[in-house]
């Protein structure tokens, strides 16, 4: 079964729209990465400021290869001068999928 990696981002007040806009304009390199299955940006609805960046992979080795890739490094480089970071903090959660059900 797949593996899931969730990056937890703390988004300062007033920066949620900026974060979502930046993600909407992402290069999408991960979409073409071997072993990649899915990406979702999850907006909090409970009043918190934590966004979840959800990715699913065929295996841990595929995720690790992505993290070590040139494309990952370029996509996660520092923001251009004059742009505030849209998120602070960074916590990576790791899961193995043991059961999955999808709509028929």
Buried (B, 14 or more C-beta within 10 A) or exposed (E): EBBBBBBBBBBBEEBBEBBBEBBEEEEEBBEEBEBBEEBEBEEEEEEEBBBBBBBBBBEBEBBBBBEEBEBBEEEEEEEEEEEEBBBEEEEEEEEEEEEEEEEE
